[in-house]
């Protein structure tokens, strides 16, 4: 419970910092905050998985940790979009479509996390659920790498340096920071989940 409270406070504070820097057009500071949060989320996932492994937790429980943190990343990005664009701090017409998508993905990841953790705590090994989790993790990992590559190739990560990227209705530079660094965290966390499930499949 305490860890969840800390996480909620951390996400709230980081979102507030992103909104303030977005409103002040502090482009590089906004990018740095997004990068720091994504790195901390990924590192927290790795640390908790190591802790679960040290206490001999089941594979379902450790993979569930990965999905819980993936859900947190999606939720953080969705909240960032909502507060930044939903309250007209910046304007971007397509923000709500991504918000809905991120909200749904956050819910899906958290549902999978809860299901896997319940299986692990009850001593149930569900190979089908683990295969689904592995497939979903692979999908997220590949999709996030493609997303990062696309943002870089299209030049969207430095869109704020061009007048076209700052005009009303197209101020998506803040969203691009969330997209890129959120994708970075998700790719790292999902990759760990793929490695964990891969080891178990080799044993089998």
Buried (B, 14 or more C-beta within 10 A) or exposed (E): EEEEEEBEEBBEEBBEBBBBBBBEBBBEBBBBBBBEBBBEBBBBBBEBBEEBBEEEBBBBBBBBBBBBBBBBBBBBBBBBBBBBBEEEBBBBEEBEEBBEBBBEBBBBBBEBBBBBBEBBEEEEEBEEBBEBBBEBBBEBBEBBBEBBEEBEEEEBBEBBEEEEBBEEEBBBBBBBBBBBBBBBBBBBBBBBBBEBBEEBEEEE
